[in-house]
C-alpha cells in the first residue's frame, strides 16, 4: 500500500496486539493472521468489526514517511522515495 499508493504511514508498535519479546519478531512474526485496513471511514470500520466480534487495534495512520515507533522512540524511519527506489531496484537485482 505504501509503495504503490505513494502514501506513507506511522505505526505505534506498542498498539499492535502481540506477545513478542523482540521488535524483529513483532515486525516479521508469522504467528497469527493479521490484516491491515486503510480507510477513509474509520468509524464505519470500527462499528463493523465490533459488531462482528473481531479483535482489532488501531495501530497507526497515514503519513509522508514510513515510521515505526516503540515506547515513543523512532525505531525505523524511511523516506517514502527512498523505499520506493529500493523496491524498484529489486527487479534489476533479481535479473
Secondary structure, 3 states (H helix, E strand, C coil): CHHHHCCEEEEEHHHCCCCCCCHHHHHHCCCCCCCCCCCCCHHHHHHHHHHCCCCCCCCEEEECEEEEEECCEEEEEEEHHHHHHHHHHHHHHHC
